[in-house]
Amino acid sequence: MNYKIRSIRAGEWAEVKALRLAALRDPVAHLAFLETYEQAMAHPDSFWQERAAGGAEGALSAQQIVAEGPDGEWVGTLTVLIEEAGTTDWAGIAVDRKQGHVVGVFVRPDCRGIGLTEVLFDAGLEWAWARGVERVRLIVHEHNGRAQRLYKKVGFVATGVTVPVGEGTAEVELELAVEREVG
């Protein structure tokens, strides 16, 4: 595999924006992301600058990992957020222990099926475990079978927690409760 897996740098906000917009144009984006392409396009540059800085190399509470192709093009990404015990998450659910929360998983269609997503997960999980989390979780739409299969392949299991996200639909929580060997 001729891809470089790394954390983003704070100044790479334009690349962060471009990859996010590509993700939001994916045919299953409505199942994979809580934001639309139109909403993302409306954000000013300052939003993208802050987003990149908050998930850049050296940040303590979030890390955005990217896969860079041989030509330097960003072809995949995921972000891990650190959620502290005693807080509540974006859905209002109490966080009872320090945990990582994987969000924003995307690989360009022409790079899927080659193991790139698994390598991104390895890097993101390694970063989270190094910060002393007790578990890593993610939330996936109940009808996003492709993503659910991938997440289970990398070791995530359903917790039984569901989060309503719209009329008659929900997202399900999956977790890794113990550190697994990465690499």
C-alpha positions in Angstrom: 0.0 0.0 0.0 1.6 3.3 -1.1 -0.4 5.6 1.1 0.8 7.9 3.9 -1.3 7.8 7.1 -0.9 10.8 9.3 -2.5 13.4 11.5 -3.5 16.6 9.7 -1.7 19.9 10.3 -3.5 23.0 11.5 -2.7 24.9 8.3 -4.4 22.3 6.1 -7.9 23.6 6.5 -8.5 23.9 2.8 -7.8 20.2 2.4 -10.0 19.4 5.4 -12.8 21.3 3.7 -12.3 19.7 0.3 -12.3 16.1 1.7 -15.4 16.8 3.8 -17.3 18.2 0.8 -16.3 15.1 -1.2 -17.6 13.0 1.7 -20.9 14.8 1.8 -21.4 14.2 -2.0 -21.2 10.4 -1.5 -24.4 8.6 -2.4 -24.9 7.4 1.2 -23.9 10.7 2.9 -27.4 11.1 4.2 -26.9 7.9 6.2 -23.3 8.6 7.2 -23.2 12.2 8.2 -25.4 14.5 10.3 -24.5 17.5 8.0 -25.5 18.1 4.4 -23.3 19.4 1.6 -25.2 22.6 1.5 -24.7 23.2 5.2 -21.0 22.6 4.9 -20.7 24.9 1.9 -22.2 27.7 4.0 -19.5 27.6 6.6 -17.0 30.5 6.4 -13.2 29.8 6.1 -12.8 30.5 9.8 -15.0 27.5 10.6 -12.7 25.2 8.6 -9.6 26.8 10.1 -10.8 26.2 13.6 -11.9 22.6 12.7 -8.5 21.8 11.3 -6.6 23.4 14.3 -8.8 21.4 16.7 -8.0 18.1 15.1 -4.5 18.7 14.1 -1.3 17.0 15.1 -0.6 17.8 18.8 -4.3 18.6 19.7 -5.3 16.9 22.9 -9.1 16.4 22.5 -9.4 15.4 18.9 -7.3 14.0 16.1 -8.1 13.9 12.4 -6.2 11.2 10.5 -5.9 11.2 6.8 -4.7 8.9 4.1 -2.6 10.6 1.5 -2.2 9.0 -1.9 1.1 8.7 -3.8 0.3 12.0 -5.5 -0.4 13.8 -2.2 -4.2 13.7 -2.7 -6.2 13.1 0.5 -8.2 9.9 -0.2 -9.5 9.0 3.2 -10.1 10.3 6.7 -11.5 9.7 10.2 -11.5 11.8 13.3 -11.3 10.6 17.0 -12.8 12.9 19.6 -12.0 12.4 23.3 -15.1 12.5 25.5 -14.4 13.0 29.3 -16.3 11.1 32.0 -18.9 13.3 33.6 -19.8 15.2 30.4 -22.6 14.6 27.9 -22.1 13.9 24.2 -23.6 15.6 21.2 -26.9 13.6 21.6 -27.2 14.5 25.3 -26.1 11.0 26.5 -24.1 11.0 29.7 -20.4 9.9 29.3 -19.6 7.7 32.2 -15.9 7.0 31.4 -13.2 8.6 29.3 -13.7 7.4 25.8 -12.8 8.0 22.2 -15.5 8.7 19.7 -14.8 8.0 16.0 -16.6 10.3 13.6 -16.3 11.5 10.0 -15.1 8.2 8.5 -14.7 8.5 4.7 -12.7 6.9 1.9 -13.0 8.0 -1.7 -14.9 5.4 -3.7 -11.9 4.5 -6.0 -9.8 3.7 -2.9 -12.3 1.5 -1.1 -11.8 -2.2 -0.6 -8.0 -2.1 -0.4 -7.7 -2.0 3.4 -7.2 1.7 3.7 -10.1 2.2 6.1 -8.7 -0.4 8.4 -5.3 1.3 8.4 -7.0 4.6 9.2 -8.8 2.9 12.1 -5.5 1.5 13.4 -4.0 5.0 13.5 -7.0 6.5 15.1 -7.4 3.8 17.7 -3.7 3.9 18.6 -4.0 7.7 19.2 -7.1 7.2 21.4 -5.6 4.4 23.5 -2.5 6.4 24.1 -4.7 9.1 25.7 -6.0 6.6 28.3 -9.5 6.0 27.0 -11.3 3.1 28.4 -13.3 2.4 25.3 -13.7 3.7 21.7 -17.1 4.1 20.3 -18.9 5.2 17.1 -22.5 5.8 16.1 -23.8 4.5 12.8 -27.1 4.8 11.1 -29.3 1.7 11.4 -29.7 1.5 7.6 -26.0 2.0 6.8 -25.1 -1.7 6.3 -21.9 -1.0 4.4 -20.5 1.0 7.3 -21.8 -1.4 10.0 -20.0 -4.4 8.2 -16.7 -2.4 8.1 -16.9 -1.4 11.8 -17.7 -5.0 12.9 -14.7 -6.2 10.7 -12.4 -3.9 12.7 -13.7 -5.2 16.0 -16.6 -3.0 17.0 -19.7 -4.6 18.6 -23.2 -3.2 19.3 -23.8 -1.9 22.8 -27.6 -1.8 22.5 -27.7 2.1 22.8 -29.7 3.8 20.1 -30.0 7.5 19.3 -33.0 8.8 17.4 -31.9 11.0 14.4 -35.1 11.6 12.5 -38.6 10.5 12.1 -38.6 6.8 12.5 -34.8 6.3 12.2 -32.0 5.8 14.6 -28.3 5.5 14.9 -26.8 2.6 16.9 -23.7 2.7 19.1 -20.8 0.3 18.5 -17.8 0.0 20.8 -14.4 -1.4 21.4 -14.2 -1.9 25.1 -10.6 -3.0 25.4 -7.5 -2.0 23.6 -6.8 -4.3 20.7 -3.5 -4.9 19.1 -3.1 -2.5 16.1 -0.9 -2.8 13.1 
